[in-house]
């Protein structure tokens, strides 16, 4: 992480996660081990992304913009819960080595598509507008300081 704008850093992470999920989808019926590896990395990465937002980014935006209750971050948090449920549904199938998760994947992608668009078009640019360079550096430090066990979880435990 650098001194890049929040919008740049988080959009790049969206793209990285999209690529991992695409690999999972493409490989799951031909090379399950490779697909599973991509999925686990996707799952950890998406969970880390959500922790970054909910623990670091959103509170700062709420503080600086004065919008907490009923604001856009509240909507994003609700969508994060839905994303988490979809992720677990796919994860259960991956654990069972069952590649028939197309319906669950479709649901996840539908939610992620509109969710990421809202973040990229509205929330991230707004965050960049309401924080100073010093605050941005603090946010990146706080993101780095989050312990891995907060997001490297599978089936509700720290094991993969």
N, CA, C and O of each residue as an XYZ file, in Angstrom:
640
protein
N       0.839     -1.189      0.000
C       0.000      0.000      0.000
C       0.874      1.240      0.000
O       1.931      1.281      0.629
N       0.428      2.205     -0.690
C       1.291      3.362     -0.893
C       0.542      4.626     -0.516
O      -0.327      4.624      0.356
N       0.899      5.691     -1.187
C       0.184      6.938     -0.959
C      -0.867      7.126     -2.052
O      -1.334      8.239     -2.294
N      -1.229      6.034     -2.702
C      -2.276      6.089     -3.729
C      -3.595      6.492     -3.077
O      -3.802      6.296     -1.880
N      -4.477      7.056     -3.890
C      -5.798      7.396     -3.383
C      -6.505      6.121     -2.931
O      -6.237      5.032     -3.437
N      -7.400      6.279     -1.980
C      -8.196      5.151     -1.487
C      -8.935      4.497     -2.656
O      -8.963      3.271     -2.773
N      -9.529      5.316     -3.512
C     -10.307      4.763     -4.631
C      -9.440      3.867     -5.519
O      -9.906      2.826     -5.983
N      -8.206      4.253     -5.757
C      -7.299      3.471     -6.603
C      -6.962      2.140     -5.924
O      -7.075      1.079     -6.539
N      -6.554      2.201     -4.674
C      -6.168      0.996     -3.932
C      -7.319     -0.008     -3.846
O      -7.132     -1.202     -4.080
N      -8.498      0.484     -3.511
C      -9.626     -0.423     -3.310
C     -10.182     -0.950     -4.624
O     -10.642     -2.090     -4.681
N     -10.149     -0.148     -5.677
C     -10.584     -0.641     -6.993
C      -9.623     -1.698     -7.505
O     -10.053     -2.678     -8.112
N      -8.327     -1.516     -7.272
C      -7.342     -2.526     -7.678
C      -7.596     -3.827     -6.937
O      -7.456     -4.907     -7.510
N      -7.966     -3.731     -5.677
C      -8.264     -4.937     -4.913
C      -9.515     -5.620     -5.468
O      -9.556     -6.847     -5.556
N     -10.536     -4.844     -5.843
C     -11.722     -5.420     -6.491
C     -11.306     -6.209     -7.732
O     -11.760     -7.334     -7.939
N     -10.441     -5.615     -8.554
C     -10.010     -6.266     -9.799
C      -9.241     -7.554     -9.512
O      -9.433     -8.565    -10.189
N      -8.375     -7.510     -8.510
C      -7.599     -8.694     -8.130
C      -8.529     -9.822     -7.674
O      -8.338    -10.983     -8.035
N      -9.530     -9.463     -6.882
C     -10.486    -10.446     -6.386
C     -11.331    -11.010     -7.523
O     -11.594    -12.212     -7.567
N     -11.756    -10.144     -8.443
C     -12.529    -10.607     -9.607
C     -11.751    -11.648    -10.395
O     -12.312    -12.655    -10.828
N     -10.455    -11.404    -10.582
C      -9.609    -12.317    -11.354
C      -9.489    -13.673    -10.655
O      -9.525    -14.713    -11.311
N      -9.346    -13.666     -9.337
C      -9.269    -14.919     -8.580
C     -10.569    -15.706     -8.704
O     -10.553    -16.926     -8.868
N     -11.688    -15.002     -8.624
C     -12.980    -15.689     -8.708
C     -13.198    -16.270    -10.108
O     -13.751    -17.360    -10.256
N     -12.764    -15.543    -11.117
C     -12.850    -16.029    -12.495
C     -12.026    -17.302    -12.662
O     -12.473    -18.253    -13.303
N     -10.829    -17.324    -12.090
C      -9.975    -18.520    -12.133
C     -10.705    -19.697    -11.494
O     -10.719    -20.798    -12.044
N     -11.310    -19.461    -10.335
C     -12.071    -20.513     -9.656
C     -13.159    -21.051    -10.578
O     -13.302    -22.263    -10.738
N     -13.929    -20.140    -11.185
C     -15.036    -20.566    -12.036
C     -14.549    -21.351    -13.266
O     -15.171    -22.333    -13.671
N     -13.453    -20.912    -13.838
C     -12.938    -21.556    -15.041
C     -12.332    -22.922    -14.758
O     -12.375    -23.810    -15.609
N     -11.766    -23.094    -13.563
C     -11.014    -24.317    -13.257
C     -11.791    -25.379    -12.488
O     -11.358    -26.529    -12.417
N     -12.925    -25.011    -11.917
C     -13.547    -25.915    -10.939
C     -13.984    -27.269    -11.498
O     -14.096    -28.241    -10.751
N     -14.228    -27.335    -12.789
C     -14.647    -28.624    -13.364
C     -13.500    -29.357    -14.062
O     -13.668    -30.487    -14.521
N     -12.333    -28.707    -14.141
C     -11.201    -29.355    -14.813
C     -10.028    -29.589    -13.871
O      -9.389    -30.640    -13.921
N      -9.744    -28.614    -13.014
C      -8.623    -28.750    -12.080
C      -9.091    -28.243    -10.716
O      -8.879    -27.084    -10.358
N      -9.727    -29.135     -9.970
C     -10.374    -28.694     -8.734
C      -9.387    -28.148     -7.713
O      -9.689    -27.194     -6.995
N      -8.191    -28.763     -7.650
C      -7.182    -28.295     -6.680
C      -6.806    -26.843     -6.959
O      -6.700    -26.030     -6.041
N      -6.609    -26.534     -8.224
C      -6.255    -25.162     -8.607
C      -7.433    -24.215     -8.345
O      -7.252    -23.088     -7.884
N      -8.630    -24.696     -8.647
C      -9.833    -23.893     -8.415
C      -9.997    -23.591     -6.929
O     -10.309    -22.464     -6.543
N      -9.782    -24.609     -6.103
C      -9.939    -24.435     -4.658
C      -8.926    -23.425     -4.125
O      -9.254    -22.575     -3.298
N      -7.709    -23.532     -4.605
C      -6.651    -22.598     -4.214
C      -7.063    -21.153     -4.533
O      -6.910    -20.254     -3.706
N      -7.583    -20.954     -5.736
C      -8.039    -19.618     -6.149
C      -9.203    -19.159     -5.280
O      -9.274    -17.992     -4.896
N     -10.116    -20.078     -4.971
C     -11.274    -19.707     -4.162
C     -10.855    -19.305     -2.750
O     -11.333    -18.303     -2.219
N      -9.958    -20.091     -2.143
C      -9.512    -19.787     -0.779
C      -8.839    -18.409     -0.742
O      -9.066    -17.619      0.174
N      -8.011    -18.142     -1.750
C      -7.356    -16.830     -1.813
C      -8.391    -15.721     -2.026
O      -8.278    -14.639     -1.449
N      -9.393    -15.996     -2.853
C     -10.488    -15.048     -3.080
C     -11.242    -14.791     -1.778
O     -11.516    -13.645     -1.421
N     -11.572    -15.873     -1.074
C     -12.357    -15.756      0.162
C     -11.594    -14.937      1.212
O     -12.143    -14.010      1.807
N     -10.327    -15.292      1.429
C      -9.524    -14.532      2.392
C      -9.416    -13.076      1.963
O      -9.549    -12.166      2.781
N      -9.173    -12.864      0.674
C      -9.005    -11.505      0.152
C     -10.255    -10.664      0.284
O     -10.190     -9.488      0.642
N     -11.399    -11.272     -0.009
C     -12.669    -10.544      0.090
C     -12.973    -10.235      1.557
O     -13.446     -9.148      1.886
N     -12.694    -11.203      2.432
C     -12.923    -10.968      3.862
C     -11.996     -9.868      4.373
O     -12.401     -9.045      5.193
N     -10.760     -9.852      3.893
C      -9.825     -8.799      4.302
C     -10.331     -7.434      3.820
O     -10.299     -6.450      4.559
N     -10.794     -7.396      2.576
C     -11.312     -6.166      1.972
C     -12.473     -5.610      2.816
O     -12.548     -4.408      3.074
N     -13.364     -6.499      3.234
C     -14.522     -6.090      4.039
C     -14.073     -5.604      5.420
O     -14.600     -4.614      5.928
N     -13.108     -6.290      6.025
C     -12.580     -5.857      7.335
C     -11.926     -4.479      7.196
O     -12.121     -3.602      8.038
N     -11.145     -4.299      6.119
C     -10.529     -2.981      5.865
C     -11.605     -1.900      5.836
O     -11.459     -0.848      6.458
N     -12.687     -2.173      5.108
C     -13.738     -1.164      4.966
C     -14.461     -0.918      6.276
O     -14.626      0.228      6.695
N     -14.892     -1.992      6.924
C     -15.743     -1.832      8.109
C     -14.982     -1.353      9.333
O     -15.533     -0.630     10.163
N     -13.704     -1.753      9.456
C     -12.933     -1.383     10.647
C     -12.181     -0.064     10.486
O     -11.929      0.637     11.467
N     -11.824      0.271      9.248
C     -10.936      1.413      9.034
C     -11.594      2.518      8.200
O     -11.714      3.664      8.633
N     -12.012      2.137      7.005
C     -12.490      3.125      6.040
C     -13.825      3.762      6.437
O     -13.947      4.985      6.505
N     -14.817      2.916      6.698
C     -16.159      3.430      6.985
C     -16.203      4.318      8.223
O     -16.797      5.395      8.174
N     -15.584      3.895      9.349
C     -15.637      4.763     10.535
C     -15.028      6.143     10.267
O     -15.534      7.154     10.753
N     -13.929      6.177      9.486
C     -13.282      7.459      9.177
C     -14.201      8.319      8.315
O     -14.350      9.518      8.549
N     -14.812      7.689      7.318
C     -15.721      8.433      6.443
C     -16.910      8.970      7.239
O     -17.317     10.119      7.067
N     -17.462      8.119      8.115
C     -18.611      8.535      8.936
C     -18.230      9.709      9.836
O     -18.996     10.659      9.997
N     -17.032      9.626     10.420
C     -16.548     10.685     11.303
C     -16.370     11.995     10.528
O     -16.812     13.053     10.977
N     -15.723     11.918      9.367
C     -15.408     13.139      8.616
C     -16.599     13.720      7.858
O     -16.678     14.931      7.652
N     -17.527     12.852      7.444
C     -18.667     13.350      6.670
C     -19.856     13.660      7.572
O     -20.778     14.375      7.179
N     -19.824     13.115      8.785
C     -20.939     13.318      9.714
C     -22.144     12.452      9.376
O     -23.226     12.653      9.927
N     -21.965     11.479      8.466
C     -23.083     10.615      8.065
C     -22.841      9.190      8.516
O     -22.059      8.459      7.909
N     -23.515      8.802      9.584
C     -23.367      7.422     10.032
C     -24.700      6.701      9.910
O     -24.846      5.764      9.124
N     -25.669      7.151     10.698
C     -26.981      6.502     10.690
C     -27.694      6.728      9.363
O     -27.901      7.862      8.930
N     -28.059      5.629      8.736
C     -28.834      5.732      7.498
C     -28.035      6.184      6.295
O     -28.600      6.373      5.218
N     -26.729      6.362      6.454
C     -25.892      6.785      5.333
C     -25.487      5.607      4.460
O     -25.876      4.469      4.721
N     -24.703      5.886      3.424
C     -24.311      4.821      2.488
C     -23.503      3.690      3.120
O     -23.566      2.550      2.659
N     -22.741      3.999      4.178
C     -21.938      2.934      4.790
C     -22.838      1.898      5.474
O     -22.480      0.725      5.576
N     -23.996      2.343      5.937
C     -24.929      1.403      6.556
C     -25.438      0.407      5.505
O     -25.560     -0.787      5.778
N     -25.729      0.908      4.318
C     -26.161      0.054      3.204
C     -25.045     -0.925      2.834
O     -25.298     -2.107      2.599
N     -23.795     -0.415      2.783
C     -22.657     -1.259      2.423
C     -22.457     -2.382      3.449
O     -22.149     -3.516      3.085
N     -22.633     -2.055      4.726
C     -22.477     -3.074      5.783
C     -23.529     -4.179      5.628
O     -23.228     -5.363      5.783
N     -24.759     -3.778      5.321
C     -25.831     -4.763      5.113
C     -25.492     -5.654      3.924
O     -25.681     -6.869      3.980
N     -24.993     -5.053      2.855
C     -24.616     -5.838      1.674
C     -23.433     -6.754      1.992
O     -23.355     -7.864      1.466
N     -22.523     -6.307      2.837
C     -21.401     -7.159      3.242
C     -21.900     -8.445      3.913
O     -21.325     -9.515      3.718
N     -22.972     -8.332      4.704
C     -23.542     -9.521      5.346
C     -24.079    -10.485      4.287
O     -23.885    -11.696      4.389
N     -24.751     -9.944      3.275
C     -25.274    -10.777      2.189
C     -24.129    -11.432      1.411
O     -24.209    -12.602      1.037
N     -23.076    -10.667      1.176
C     -21.901    -11.185      0.472
C     -21.290    -12.337      1.278
O     -20.918    -13.367      0.717
N     -21.192    -12.152      2.585
C     -20.652    -13.182      3.471
C     -21.457    -14.471      3.417
O     -20.888    -15.563      3.425
N     -22.778    -14.348      3.360
C     -23.640    -15.527      3.267
C     -23.427    -16.268      1.941
O     -23.354    -17.496      1.918
N     -23.327    -15.525      0.855
C     -23.076    -16.132     -0.463
C     -21.726    -16.830     -0.478
O     -21.582    -17.931     -1.010
N     -20.757    -16.178      0.107
C     -19.395    -16.716      0.153
C     -19.381    -18.053      0.897
O     -18.735    -19.007      0.464
N     -20.099    -18.110      2.021
C     -20.155    -19.346      2.802
C     -20.868    -20.457      2.033
O     -20.472    -21.620      2.111
N     -21.909    -20.105      1.295
C     -22.652    -21.112      0.520
C     -21.737    -21.760     -0.529
O     -21.780    -22.973     -0.732
N     -20.920    -20.948     -1.185
C     -19.971    -21.485     -2.176
C     -18.886    -22.278     -1.449
O     -18.485    -23.353     -1.895
N     -18.424    -21.743     -0.341
C     -17.363    -22.383      0.437
C     -17.761    -23.805      0.868
O     -16.947    -24.727      0.827
N     -19.012    -23.962      1.276
C     -19.494    -25.289      1.679
C     -19.374    -26.277      0.524
O     -18.986    -27.428      0.723
N     -19.709    -25.825     -0.678
C     -19.609    -26.712     -1.852
C     -18.147    -27.010     -2.193
O     -17.803    -28.131     -2.566
N     -17.297    -25.995     -2.061
C     -15.867    -26.200     -2.335
C     -15.313    -27.242     -1.353
O     -14.553    -28.130     -1.738
N     -15.700    -27.119     -0.100
C     -15.244    -28.075      0.922
C     -15.679    -29.494      0.591
O     -14.945    -30.455      0.821
N     -16.890    -29.610      0.043
C     -17.429    -30.929     -0.315
C     -16.923    -31.377     -1.697
O     -17.338    -32.418     -2.206
N     -16.037    -30.595     -2.288
C     -15.502    -30.842     -3.641
C     -16.624    -30.965     -4.666
O     -16.576    -31.781     -5.586
N     -17.637    -30.123     -4.468
C     -18.800    -30.122     -5.347
C     -18.731    -28.889     -6.243
O     -18.881    -27.768     -5.757
N     -18.504    -29.080     -7.559
C     -18.382    -27.923     -8.449
C     -19.718    -27.280     -8.837
O     -19.736    -26.261     -9.527
N     -20.829    -27.868     -8.400
C     -22.144    -27.346     -8.801
C     -22.582    -26.174     -7.934
O     -23.572    -26.249     -7.206
N     -21.824    -25.098     -8.030
C     -22.139    -23.906     -7.229
C     -22.501    -22.725     -8.127
O     -22.416    -21.570     -7.713
N     -22.903    -23.027     -9.358
C     -23.193    -21.958    -10.330
C     -24.245    -20.968     -9.819
O     -24.095    -19.756     -9.969
N     -25.317    -21.505     -9.210
C     -26.388    -20.625     -8.743
C     -25.882    -19.691     -7.650
O     -26.176    -18.496     -7.653
N     -25.116    -20.251     -6.713
C     -24.570    -19.457     -5.621
C     -23.574    -18.410     -6.145
O     -23.528    -17.280     -5.657
N     -22.783    -18.807     -7.144
C     -21.812    -17.877     -7.742
C     -22.539    -16.717     -8.415
O     -22.137    -15.560     -8.290
N     -23.617    -17.043     -9.133
C     -24.401    -16.027     -9.830
C     -24.941    -15.009     -8.838
O     -24.880    -13.802     -9.071
N     -25.468    -15.509     -7.735
C     -26.021    -14.631     -6.693
C     -24.923    -13.718     -6.133
O     -25.124    -12.513     -5.981
N     -23.763    -14.308     -5.830
C     -22.657    -13.516     -5.299
C     -22.243    -12.433     -6.293
O     -22.054    -11.275     -5.918
N     -22.105    -12.815     -7.552
C     -21.649    -11.857     -8.571
C     -22.656    -10.735     -8.780
O     -22.272     -9.589     -9.013
N     -23.937    -11.059     -8.697
C     -24.977    -10.026     -8.843
C     -24.851     -8.988     -7.741
O     -24.901     -7.785     -7.998
N     -24.685     -9.462     -6.508
C     -24.566     -8.543     -5.369
C     -23.268     -7.742     -5.481
O     -23.263     -6.523     -5.311
N     -22.157     -8.449     -5.773
C     -20.856     -7.776     -5.850
C     -20.814     -6.712     -6.930
O     -20.220     -5.650     -6.747
N     -21.445     -7.002     -8.050
C     -21.387     -6.062     -9.177
C     -21.983     -4.706     -8.785
O     -21.354     -3.666     -8.981
N     -23.188     -4.725     -8.237
C     -23.815     -3.449     -7.861
C     -23.136     -2.842     -6.639
O     -23.014     -1.622     -6.528
N     -22.697     -3.704     -5.724
C     -22.019     -3.239     -4.508
C     -20.722     -2.515     -4.865
O     -20.479     -1.399     -4.406
N     -19.892     -3.159     -5.685
C     -18.609     -2.560     -6.072
C     -18.814     -1.284     -6.869
O     -18.051     -0.328     -6.733
N     -19.848     -1.274     -7.702
C     -20.119     -0.071     -8.495
C     -20.453      1.111     -7.582
O     -19.973      2.224     -7.798
N     -21.267      0.864     -6.574
C     -21.629      1.932     -5.633
C     -20.390      2.439     -4.896
O     -20.213      3.642     -4.704
N     -19.536      1.497     -4.487
C     -18.323      1.896     -3.784
C     -17.403      2.694     -4.701
O     -16.877      3.737     -4.311
N     -17.213      2.199     -5.923
C     -16.255      2.825     -6.838
C     -16.741      4.169     -7.374
O     -15.939      5.079     -7.587
N     -18.038      4.297     -7.590
C     -18.566      5.553     -8.162
C     -18.886      6.599     -7.113
O     -18.776      7.797     -7.375
N     -19.282      6.158     -5.923
C     -19.766      7.114     -4.925
C     -18.899      7.154     -3.669
O     -18.365      8.201     -3.303
N     -18.765      5.991     -3.012
C     -18.162      5.995     -1.685
C     -16.661      6.286     -1.691
O     -16.203      7.171     -0.968
N     -15.895      5.556     -2.494
C     -14.432      5.778     -2.493
C     -14.059      7.205     -2.900
O     -13.245      7.837     -2.227
N     -14.640      7.729     -3.993
C     -14.294      9.122     -4.334
C     -14.663     10.097     -3.213
O     -13.960     11.078     -2.970
N     -15.775      9.810     -2.537
C     -16.208     10.660     -1.434
C     -15.213     10.581     -0.272
O     -14.918     11.591      0.366
N     -14.697      9.374     -0.001
C     -13.705      9.208      1.062
C     -12.449     10.011      0.719
O     -11.889     10.705      1.567
N     -12.015      9.902     -0.555
C     -10.830     10.657     -0.973
C     -11.025     12.159     -0.776
O     -10.070     12.882     -0.491
N     -12.264     12.625     -0.930
C     -12.540     14.064     -0.783
C     -12.530     14.523      0.664
O     -12.150     15.658      0.954
N     -12.949     13.646      1.583
C     -13.089     14.108      2.981
C     -11.889     13.800      3.876
O     -11.894     14.168      5.051
N     -10.852     13.126      3.338
C      -9.681     12.859      4.180
C      -8.451     13.608      3.675
O      -8.303     13.873      2.482
N      -7.586     13.936      4.612
C      -6.322     14.602      4.272
C      -5.287     13.535      3.919
O      -5.525     12.343      4.111
N      -4.143     13.970      3.403
C      -3.071     13.016      3.095
C      -2.594     12.318      4.355
O      -2.318     11.118      4.341
N      -2.498     13.063      5.439
C      -2.060     12.480      6.717
C      -3.046     11.411      7.188
O      -2.654     10.347      7.666
N      -4.332     11.723      7.041
C      -5.352     10.749      7.444
C      -5.298      9.506      6.554
O      -5.495      8.387      7.026
N      -5.032      9.711      5.280
C      -4.933      8.574      4.355
C      -3.775      7.658      4.775
O      -3.912      6.435      4.776
N      -2.643      8.260      5.128
C      -1.493      7.484      5.599
C      -1.862      6.697      6.861
O      -1.459      5.546      7.028
N      -2.629      7.332      7.739
C      -3.087      6.651      8.967
C      -3.999      5.477      8.641
O      -3.913      4.420      9.267
N      -4.882      5.670      7.650
C      -5.787      4.585      7.249
C      -4.992      3.383      6.737
O      -5.273      2.242      7.104
N      -4.000      3.649      5.888
C      -3.183      2.559      5.347
C      -2.418      1.840      6.469
O      -2.278      0.617      6.445
N      -1.927      2.608      7.447
C      -1.230      2.000      8.587
C      -2.189      1.102      9.374
O      -1.840     -0.012      9.765
N      -3.390      1.607      9.593
C      -4.396      0.842     10.345
C      -4.772     -0.440      9.594
O      -4.986     -1.483     10.211
N      -4.851     -0.357      8.265
C      -5.170     -1.534      7.448
C      -4.063     -2.582      7.582
O      -4.337     -3.775      7.716
N      -2.818     -2.124      7.544
C      -1.669     -3.040      7.664
C      -1.633     -3.705      9.036
O      -1.190     -4.845      9.174
N      -2.101     -2.981     10.044
C      -2.012     -3.459     11.424
C      -3.071     -4.505     11.788
O      -2.992     -5.116     12.854
N      -4.055     -4.717     10.917
C      -5.113     -5.684     11.226
C      -4.527     -7.101     11.204
O      -3.934     -7.508     10.205
N      -4.689     -7.848     12.289
C      -4.119     -9.197     12.322
C      -4.794    -10.128     11.314
O      -6.005    -10.065     11.102
N      -3.989    -10.990     10.701
C      -4.492    -11.890      9.661
C      -5.652    -12.752     10.124
O      -6.556    -13.051      9.343
N      -5.634    -13.154     11.387
C      -6.703    -14.054     11.838
C      -8.088    -13.408     11.784
O      -9.103    -14.100     11.871
N      -8.127    -12.082     11.641
C      -9.421    -11.405     11.495
C     -10.116    -11.778     10.180
O     -11.344    -11.749     10.098
N      -9.335    -12.126      9.155
C      -9.952    -12.399      7.853
C      -9.543    -13.721      7.213
O     -10.183    -14.174      6.265
N      -8.477    -14.345      7.726
C      -8.064    -15.637      7.140
C      -8.845    -16.758      7.809
O      -8.272    -17.646      8.440
N     -10.151    -16.700      7.662
C     -10.996    -17.697      8.302
C     -11.773    -18.491      7.273
O     -12.249    -17.970      6.264
N     -11.879    -19.762      7.569
C     -12.727    -20.648      6.787
C     -13.635    -21.347      7.769
O     -13.210    -21.712      8.865
N     -14.859    -21.532      7.393
C     -15.881    -22.202      8.230
C     -15.875    -21.653      9.645
O     -15.981    -22.407     10.613
N     -15.753    -20.362      9.761
C     -15.875    -19.728     11.065
C     -14.678    -19.968     11.982
O     -14.694    -19.546     13.138
N     -13.635    -20.644     11.478
C     -12.441    -20.838     12.311
C     -11.241    -20.269     11.590
O     -11.357    -19.781     10.466
N     -10.097    -20.330     12.228
C      -8.884    -19.798     11.616
C      -8.218    -20.766     10.657
O      -7.193    -20.434     10.062
N      -8.776    -21.951     10.495
C      -8.144    -22.950      9.628
C      -8.712    -22.880      8.226
O      -9.873    -22.524      8.026
N      -7.875    -23.225      7.254
C      -8.368    -23.232      5.873
C      -8.581    -24.665      5.415
O      -8.994    -24.895      4.279
